[in-house]
Amino acid sequence: MRLFISYTEEAGGFFQPPDVPEEPNTWEHLCLVDGRHYAVLYHPIPKDQDARIDLQVHDPKAEPDVTELIRTFGHPYRRYREDRERDYPPIGEQLDAILKAFNQLRLSGTGLPKEMDELLGKWLAVKRAHPKPNLLEDDDAGSGA
């Protein structure tokens, strides 16, 4: 069971999460946006919630704005994006590797879609206009000569 809810605590009331002693992870706070807390519950909502919290149940499939809000600000989604950003190679390196591979295909005679062929042409033009410095690549680098 997954139940998405939102509530406020500004009026003095507090959300009472499910209390299931044999299951410590009964709910997860996802984010706080514009004074509303968003959470996912893995058990039914406990009865007798304080009316001041304006508790609302959401169906992400029927409420695309809630889905977008959770995907943008929800802690699990932010963690996943941050973890990937940290662990992936820099975007420039990724693009360079992909474009080099497509360029090799093109040079070997493989036909490419028009958009990719045009993109490769632009990429190669930029590389020609702004060549990589070779200060450290020449034979005299570091020799003191």
Backbone as a ProteinNet text record, in pm:
[ID]
protein_1_A
[PRIMARY]
MRLFISYTEEAGGFFQPPDVPEEPNTWEHLCLVDGRHYAVLYHPIPKDQDARIDLQVHDPKAEPDVTELIRTFGHPYRRYREDRERDYPPIGEQLDAILKAFNQLRLSGTGLPKEMDELLGKWLAVKRAHPKPNLLEDDDAGSGA
[TERTIARY]
83.6	0	88.5	55.4	121.6	13.9	14.9	-85.8	-13.2	-38.9	26.4	-64	-5.3	-82.2	-7.1	-82.3	-19	-92.8	-23	-81.3	-1.9	-60.1	10.4	23.8	120.2	135.1	140.5	108.2	117.8	14.8	-100.2	-208.3	-195.3	-86.8	-65.6	-93.9	-157.6	-182.1	-62.2	-54.4	57.1	4	66.5	30.6	75.6	-12.1	20	44.5	169.6	198	147.9	137.1	97.9	197.3	146.3	231	216.6	312.7	312.7	446.9	452.4	580.8	666.1	603.6	682.4	735.7	692.4	740.8	785	914.2	960.7	938.7	934.9	918.8	774	691.5	549.3	513.5	605.2	579.6	710.7	710	829.3	787.4	848.4	826.4	901.4	832.7	894.5	949.2	868.7	914.7	819.4	866	786.6	789.9	672.6	663.4	551.5	586.6	489	404.8	468.7	400	325.1	324.6	257.3	362.2	340.7	424.9	363.8	449.2	405	473.5	396.4	448.9	385.2	449.6	392.7	377.9	260.7	233.1	225.9	274.7	270.6	167.6	90	-19.4	-133	-253.4	-365.2	-337.7	-405.9	-394	-456.8	-384.2	-443.8	-564.2	-664.7	-786.7	-757.6	-852.5	-847.3	-730.1	-704.3	-603.6	-660.7	-577.8	-617.5	-669.4	-789.1	-849.8	-768.5	-691.7	-614.5	-502.7	-466.7	-355.6	-399	-530.1	-580.4	-522.5	-540.1	-488.1	-560.5	-484	-540.6	-473.1	-553	-501.5	-489.5	-379.8	-354.4	-338.3	-386.9	-365.5	-272	-142.7	-48.4	-85.5	-153.3	-192.3	-298.7	-382.5	-489.5	-451	-339	-296.4	-152.4	-137	-1.4	79.5	12.9	87.6	151.3	83	139.1	254.3	236	342.6	467.8	451.2	565.4	631.1	551.4	603.3	688.8	638.6	712.5	840	831	951.2	1055.5	1010.9	1103.6	1164.7	1082.3	1128.5	1140.3	1080.8	1081.3	1221.6	1249.3	1383.5	1436.1	1355.6	1411.4	1455.2	1378	1413.3	1534.3	1541.9	1658.3	1784.9	1775.8	1893.1	1940.8	1846	1882.8	1949.8	1895.6	1958.1	2097.6	2111.2	2241.3	2343	2299.9	2390.9	2439.8	2347.9	2387.9	2479.1	2443.2	2528.5	2670.3	2681.3	2812.6	2890.8	2823	2891.9	2912.7	2828.9	2848.8	2974.2	3035.9	3143.8	3083.7	3165.5	3113.5	3041.6	2937.2	2856.3	2942.8	3039.1	3125.6	3197.7	3246.9	3315.9	3218.8	3096.7	2997.1	2964.3	2936.7	2902.2	3018	3137.7	3254.7	3265.4	3249.9	3260.9	3151.7	3029.8	2918	2940.3	2976.7	2996.7	3116.6	3222.2	3337	3293.8	3211.2	3164.5	3080.5	2990.5	2910.1	2997.3	3096.7	3186	3262.8	3306.8	3375.7	3282.8	3155.4	3058.5	3046.1	3035.9	3022.1	3145.5	3264.8	3388.8	3402.3	3342	3349.7	3241.5	3162.1	3063.3	2922.5	2901.5	2766.7	2683.8	2568	2479.1	2414.7	2409.1	2349.4	2226.2	2133.7	2019.6	2068.8	1993	2032.6	2066.6	1983.4	2007.7	2140.9	2174.7	2301.3	2418.2	2403	2508.8	2533.6	2425.6	2439.7	2503	2461.9	2518.2	2668.1	2706.8	2849.6	2927.2	2868.1	2933.5	2955.5	2855.1	2868.1	2972.9	2970.5	3064.7	3208.1	3230.5	3365.1	3408.5	3314.1	3347.1	3390.2	3323.3	3360.4	3497.9	3523.9	3654.7	3767	3739.2	3840	3859.8	3750.6	3758.2	3825.1	3813.5	3868.5	3947.9	4065.7	4143.2	4188.9	4203.2	4251.5	4397.9	4435.9	4577.5	4662.8	4783.1	4870.5	5000	4994.5	5113.9	5176.6	5093	5143.5	5164.8	5123.5	5134.1	5260.2	5331.8	5448	5565.4	5666.1	5781.4	5862.2	5856.7	5938.1	5868.4	5744.4	5670.2	5740.3	5774.1	5831.5	5978.2	6040.8	6181.1	6278.4	6229.5	6317.6	6402.8	6383.6	6465.4	6413.3
-117.8	0	124.7	217.8	348.4	454.4	543.5	648.5	782.1	868.9	999.7	1101.5	1178.2	1277.6	1410.5	1514.7	1642.8	1700.9	1787	1848.1	1972.7	2055.2	2173	2158.6	2227.3	2229.1	2372.5	2466.7	2607.2	2648.8	2585.1	2625.6	2563.1	2493.9	2436.7	2288.3	2229.6	2085.7	2010.3	1882	1799.5	1670	1622.5	1494.5	1382.2	1286.2	1168.3	1051.6	1010.1	902	767.3	670.2	535.9	481.1	410.8	350.2	199.2	136	-8.9	-56.8	-95.9	-128.1	-230.3	-327.9	-430.6	-381.8	-264.8	-206.7	-63.4	-40.6	94.8	195.8	150.6	243	245.3	316.1	320.7	437.7	535.4	651.3	721.9	810.4	887.7	1029.6	1124.8	1265.2	1290.9	1347.4	1367.9	1508.6	1608.3	1746.2	1844.3	1965.6	2077.2	2184.4	2216.7	2315.4	2413.1	2539.5	2645.3	2616.2	2568.6	2544.8	2413.4	2333.1	2202.1	2092.9	1998.1	1878.7	1773.7	1702.1	1590.8	1465.8	1357.5	1233.6	1114.6	999.1	873.9	784	723.3	631.3	490.1	395	254.6	177.2	250.1	195.1	295.7	255.6	350	471.4	580.5	702.6	676.9	703.1	687.5	780.5	732	810.8	925.6	1016.1	1129.3	1223.3	1252.2	1353.2	1490.8	1578.9	1715.4	1785.4	1840.8	1906.4	2026.9	2086.5	2206.1	2176.8	2051.8	2021.9	2016	2025.3	2023.1	1903.9	1784.9	1661.4	1633	1609.3	1575.5	1449.5	1363.8	1243.1	1274.3	1232.3	1262.6	1134.8	1140.4	1033	1088.5	1056.4	1113.5	1087.3	976	946.7	1043.9	1091.4	1184.5	1330.1	1353	1488.8	1511.2	1545	1561.4	1669.4	1770	1874.5	1819.1	1726.9	1663.5	1571.2	1497.9	1410.7	1492.4	1603.4	1688.5	1746.7	1788.1	1844.8	1741.3	1618.7	1512.8	1477.2	1469.2	1437.5	1548.2	1671.3	1784.3	1803.8	1798.2	1834	1716.5	1601.7	1487.9	1438.8	1415.3	1373.2	1251.3	1145.2	1029.6	1066	1150.2	1189.5	1282.1	1373.9	1462.4	1382.6	1284.2	1201.1	1125.5	1067.4	989.3	1078.1	1200.1	1291.2	1332.7	1366.9	1409	1295.5	1173.2	1058.1	1033.6	1040.1	1018.9	1130.3	1255.5	1367.8	1350.8	1309.1	1292.9	1178.3	1069.6	949.5	942.3	1010.6	1010.9	1089.9	1057	1143.3	1279.6	1383.9	1514.9	1506.6	1588.1	1586.3	1604.2	1693.6	1715.4	1588.6	1513.1	1386.8	1285.8	1280.9	1187.6	1221	1350	1391.1	1367.9	1400.1	1377.2	1229.9	1140.9	997.1	952.3	999.3	960.9	1015.2	1143.6	1203.9	1142.7	1108.9	1041.5	907.4	833.8	703.8	721.2	819.5	843.8	891.4	972.5	1018.7	901.4	807.2	688.3	607.7	596.7	526.6	598.2	729.8	808.3	791.1	797.4	782.3	642.9	543.2	406.4	379.7	483.7	468.3	439.3	428.6	404.2	530.9	516.5	631.4	666.7	794.6	842.3	925.5	934.7	1024.4	1167.7	1242.9	1378.6	1464.6	1458.7	1542.4	1508.7	1379.5	1339.4	1382.8	1369.3	1411.2	1561.9	1639.9	1785.4	1818.5	1748.4	1771.8	1742.1	1633.2	1600.1	1708.8	1762.1	1870.6	1992.1	2027.8	2142	2112.5	1990.8	1951	1960	1907	1911.2	2054.8	2139.5	2280.2	2350.3	2322.8	2382.2	2332.1	2203.5	2148.1	2211.1	2236.4	2302.1	2448.2	2516.2	2658.4	2678.2	2579.9	2589.9	2463.4	2449.5	2326.5	2317.4	2195.5	2170	2212	2282.8	2319.3	2192.9	2200.3	2082.7	2114	2208	2244.9	2125.9	2039.4	1927	1801.1	1803.9	1684.5	1679.6	1792	1788.4	1715.2	1689.2	1611.5	1681.7	1814.8	1889.4	1913.9	1871.9	1901.3	1839.2	1920.2	1872.3	1837.5	1851.2	1808.9	1917.4	2041.1	2150.6	2199.4	2144.4	2183.8	2309.5
0	0	0	-87.3	-90.1	-98.3	-2.3	5.1	13.5	-82.2	-84.2	-17	74	148.1	150.4	185.5	216.6	336.1	409	528.6	563.8	649.2	699.5	850.5	905.3	1051.4	1102.4	1014.8	1050.9	1154.8	1157.3	1248	1386.5	1412.9	1545.7	1556.1	1456	1459	1404.6	1433.5	1387.3	1329.8	1222.9	1163.4	1255.9	1276.5	1357.1	1261.5	1243.3	1148.4	1199.6	1109.2	1151.8	1253.9	1350	1453.5	1443.7	1378.7	1362.3	1415.9	1544.7	1609.1	1533.9	1471.8	1402.6	1267.1	1222.8	1097.3	1121.9	1131.2	1162.7	1049.9	925.3	812.7	765.4	839.4	806.1	716.4	708.2	623.3	594.2	493.8	461	424.2	491.2	456.1	326.4	227.2	96.5	77.7	114.6	95.4	163.3	173.9	225.5	117.8	62.3	-44.6	-11.4	-5.5	21.7	145.2	249.7	376.4	386.3	279.3	281.2	284	372.6	379.3	286.7	215.3	131.4	183.7	189.9	246.6	176.9	192.1	145.1	266.9	279	389.7	334.1	412.4	372.3	454	531.8	612.5	610.6	649.8	650.3	739.4	707.5	787.2	923.7	1030.7	1163.4	1179.2	1245.7	1268.1	1363.8	1372.2	1465.4	1439.1	1312.8	1280.2	1314.1	1357.6	1392	1266.2	1271.2	1155.2	1108.5	1196.4	1160.5	1060.2	1041.2	949.9	803.2	777.7	639.7	563.8	618.8	558.9	427.5	323.3	193	140.4	78	13.6	-135.2	-195.9	-337.1	-417.8	-540.7	-637.1	-744.7	-738.3	-835	-980.7	-1007.4	-1145.8	-1195.3	-1103.9	-1140.6	-1116.3	-1049.8	-1016.2	-1063.8	-1191.2	-1244.4	-1173.3	-1119.1	-1047.7	-921.1	-853.6	-733.5	-773.7	-882.2	-932.1	-962.5	-1032.8	-1068.7	-944.4	-848.6	-724.2	-650	-639.5	-569.2	-645.9	-779.4	-858.3	-851.4	-838.7	-835	-697.5	-592.5	-458.6	-361.6	-394.1	-302.4	-272.6	-145.7	-103.6	-180.2	-201.4	-274.2	-416.5	-483.5	-620.1	-621.9	-525.6	-517.7	-489.1	-397.4	-365.5	-489.3	-561.5	-680	-784.3	-806.6	-902.8	-856.9	-729.5	-676	-681	-647.9	-652.8	-795.4	-891.2	-1030.4	-1078.9	-1047.3	-1088.5	-1035.9	-912	-849.2	-913.2	-948.4	-994.9	-1146.3	-1224	-1369.2	-1404.6	-1517	-1566.6	-1603.8	-1611.3	-1651.4	-1786.7	-1803.2	-1925.4	-2050.2	-2045.1	-2161.2	-2203	-2105.9	-2137.4	-2197.8	-2142.8	-2195.3	-2340.9	-2365.9	-2502	-2597.8	-2555.4	-2640.3	-2680.7	-2585	-2613.8	-2710.8	-2688.7	-2776.5	-2917.4	-2926.2	-3058.2	-3130.5	-3057.6	-3120.2	-3179.3	-3105.5	-3154.4	-3281.3	-3281.7	-3401.8	-3518.3	-3487.8	-3594	-3654.3	-3571.7	-3623.3	-3714.2	-3673.3	-3759	-3893.4	-3887.2	-4010.5	-4098.8	-4039.2	-4116.4	-4177.7	-4112.4	-4165.7	-4270.3	-4302.6	-4409.5	-4362.7	-4234.9	-4184.1	-4200.4	-4263.5	-4279	-4145.7	-4117.6	-3992.8	-4024.5	-3930.8	-3951.9	-3976.4	-4053.6	-4092.4	-3970.8	-3866.4	-3747.8	-3681.9	-3675.5	-3613.7	-3701.1	-3831.6	-3922.4	-3908.8	-3900.1	-3882.5	-3747.7	-3643.6	-3510.6	-3509.8	-3574	-3582.4	-3656.1	-3762.5	-3835.4	-3746.3	-3667.3	-3575	-3467.8	-3414.8	-3309.7	-3361.5	-3481.8	-3539.9	-3569	-3611.5	-3638.2	-3509.4	-3399	-3269.9	-3228.2	-3245.3	-3207.3	-3290.6	-3419.9	-3504.7	-3462.8	-3429.4	-3392.2	-3256.7	-3170.6	-3034.5	-3002.5	-3059.9	-3034.8	-2889.4	-2845.4	-2709.2	-2699.5	-2592.4	-2576.4	-2565.9	-2618.1	-2609.9	-2535.8	-2443.4	-2366.9	-2295.5	-2243.4	-2164.1	-2247.4	-2373	-2455.4	-2539.9	-2553.1	-2642.3	-2576.7	-2654.7	-2607.8	-2499.4	-2494.3	-2398.2	-2265.1	-2249.7	-2126.8	-2006.7	-1910.2	-1785.2	-1791.2	-1906.3	-1916.3	-1871.4	-1859.2	-1820	-1935.1	-2054	-2169.9	-2233.6
[MASK]
+++++++++++++++++++++++++++++++++++++++++++++++++++++++++++++++++++++++++++++++++++++++++++++++++++++++++++++++++++++++++++++++++++++++++++++++++

